[in-house]
Amino acid sequence: MPRQGVIGTGFTALALAAAPAAAATTPAGTRIENTAALSAGTDRVASNTVVMTVDELLDVTVVADHPQLAVAAPDTVLPVGFVVTNTGNASAAFTLLATADRGAEPVAPDASITLAPGESRHVVVGLRAGASGTTVSLAATAAKGHGAPGTVVAGAVIGQTGASATARTVLVDGADAGPRLEKFQSVLAADGSARPRPGAIITYRLEAHFTGPTPDVAIADAVPAGTVFVPGSITLDGRTLTDAADGDAAAFDGTTVRIALGDVPVAAVRTIQFQTRIQ
Amino acid sequence: MFPSFLSSAAVSVSALGLLMVAPAIAAGPLEVTAHILVEAKQRATDGTTRVALVPATRVVPGDRVVFQLAYRNTGRQPLADIVLDNPVPAAIAYRAPAEGSAAPELTVDGRRWGPLATLDVALPGGGTRAATAADVTRVRWRLGAPLAPGAAGRLAFQAVLK
């Protein structure tokens, strides 16, 4: 097997997952009954049964696929993705409104979508004539109504989101668009040379560049065939992390080095290094 | 006459709930009535907001509710070894004793009872983890002293609708 080929095959993926689905809420219409028991020695008596019925809760979230996107070439329609999630407890219709500033034209998606409780829908807004600095927004509002949390509209209760949510994507010049991941490698053989021979150590350096707030970042890099991972070699920004899937951000699962960076709050560069040995 | 651990606050709010529930089932000298109250924000005319307990007619996920038990000895003899036992419905997550109420004993499996810190939950793959309030499946109160004829009391816990 040609060693040069082996070294170049490391697979790297930068996964930007959507926000995790909301925890399951009790569906509207659920009856909750409570009966207590009282005993005194061997005498036992049940209480009355109290019943309450769960009302409809209206809640919605919108998350942009990317906080920033590169400006598209002129005369093309740029797809700008959002995820709309019904975080309420009943099937509900949501009115969608796409807007853009600086003269850009959003091509409206469906005007209304109906989502089951907990269901998410990926909505793509097409954008014409977007320029650097253009903000594209998608607002989703419960068709039954919105307002202050706790208010009642059409027999449903407005939840914490006010039953209306908006997310934005800002267009940036191509060079600014992020995030991007760059990978570098260097080889050190026992004789001090950079020749990729059995026993030589390959040091991989991954640079993750973030141009703005980026949620839930996970980086996975499979160890190339023909090499073995060097235990204890993972560092993040110069700090050594353990290989076990424990409290820190790094783990090696036997085939792949995984780094969970979580939410990156601001523009940043995070550097990950690890080593493998050529077999 | 109420046992000394009851605060006057707990007794006064329960009056709201009493209007909404069916009469308690009486068997012999023992009587127990259950109520569910919900915390509702009420805006006063002076612009302040206060949280009041009202009968739970309209609840949605995230609402804080109070389960309240009123008990009474309607007989002529003192009653010893009194235990009040309340299952926690599946859609309800236990939070804490209600203000003014004695703390109940808790269980997550129906076998071991005690404060939350003493309980743990078995994991599917073996081993255990510390129990959280959301794991609680039943609560109970054991009254330390016999209940005198005509004596009554109320006990309550806070919970949240999942």
Boltz contact constraints between the chains, C-beta under 6 A:
constraints:
  - contact:
      token1: [A, 25]
      token2: [B, 61]
      max_distance: 6.0
  - contact:
      token1: [A, 26]
      token2: [B, 61]
      max_distance: 6.0
  - contact:
      token1: [A, 26]
      token2: [B, 91]
      max_distance: 6.0
  - contact:
      token1: [A, 26]
      token2: [B, 162]
      max_distance: 6.0
  - contact:
      token1: [A, 30]
      token2: [B, 91]
      max_distance: 6.0
  - contact:
      token1: [A, 32]
      token2: [B, 89]
      max_distance: 6.0
  - contact:
      token1: [A, 32]
      token2: [B, 91]
      max_distance: 6.0
  - contact:
      token1: [A, 34]
      token2: [B, 34]
      max_distance: 6.0
  - contact:
      token1: [A, 36]
      token2: [B, 32]
      max_distance: 6.0
  - contact:
      token1: [A, 36]
      token2: [B, 34]
      max_distance: 6.0
  - contact:
      token1: [A, 36]
      token2: [B, 69]
      max_distance: 6.0
  - contact:
      token1: [A, 36]
      token2: [B, 86]
      max_distance: 6.0
  - contact:
      token1: [A, 37]
      token2: [B, 85]
      max_distance: 6.0
  - contact:
      token1: [A, 38]
      token2: [B, 30]
      max_distance: 6.0
  - contact:
      token1: [A, 38]
      token2: [B, 32]
      max_distance: 6.0
  - contact:
      token1: [A, 38]
      token2: [B, 71]
      max_distance: 6.0
  - contact:
      token1: [A, 38]
      token2: [B, 84]
      max_distance: 6.0
  - contact:
      token1: [A, 39]
      token2: [B, 83]
      max_distance: 6.0
  - contact:
      token1: [A, 40]
      token2: [B, 30]
      max_distance: 6.0
  - contact:
      token1: [A, 40]
      token2: [B, 79]
      max_distance: 6.0
  - contact:
      token1: [A, 40]
      token2: [B, 82]
      max_distance: 6.0
  - contact:
      token1: [A, 41]
      token2: [B, 81]
      max_distance: 6.0
  - contact:
      token1: [A, 43]
      token2: [B, 28]
      max_distance: 6.0
  - contact:
      token1: [A, 43]
      token2: [B, 30]
      max_distance: 6.0
  - contact:
      token1: [A, 45]
      token2: [B, 27]
      max_distance: 6.0
  - contact:
      token1: [A, 45]
      token2: [B, 30]
      max_distance: 6.0
  - contact:
      token1: [A, 47]
      token2: [B, 32]
      max_distance: 6.0
  - contact:
      token1: [A, 47]
      token2: [B, 33]
      max_distance: 6.0
  - contact:
      token1: [A, 47]
      token2: [B, 34]
      max_distance: 6.0
  - contact:
      token1: [A, 48]
      token2: [B, 21]
      max_distance: 6.0
  - contact:
      token1: [A, 48]
      token2: [B, 22]
      max_distance: 6.0
  - contact:
      token1: [A, 48]
      token2: [B, 24]
      max_distance: 6.0
  - contact:
      token1: [A, 48]
      token2: [B, 33]
      max_distance: 6.0
  - contact:
      token1: [A, 48]
      token2: [B, 34]
      max_distance: 6.0
  - contact:
      token1: [A, 50]
      token2: [B, 34]
      max_distance: 6.0
  - contact:
      token1: [A, 50]
      token2: [B, 36]
      max_distance: 6.0
  - contact:
      token1: [A, 52]
      token2: [B, 36]
      max_distance: 6.0
  - contact:
      token1: [A, 52]
      token2: [B, 56]
      max_distance: 6.0
  - contact:
      token1: [A, 52]
      token2: [B, 59]
      max_distance: 6.0
  - contact:
      token1: [A, 54]
      token2: [B, 59]
      max_distance: 6.0
  - contact:
      token1: [A, 55]
      token2: [B, 58]
      max_distance: 6.0
  - contact:
      token1: [A, 55]
      token2: [B, 60]
      max_distance: 6.0
  - contact:
      token1: [A, 57]
      token2: [B, 60]
      max_distance: 6.0
  - contact:
      token1: [A, 57]
      token2: [B, 61]
      max_distance: 6.0
  - contact:
      token1: [A, 89]
      token2: [B, 61]
      max_distance: 6.0
  - contact:
      token1: [A, 157]
      token2: [B, 60]
      max_distance: 6.0
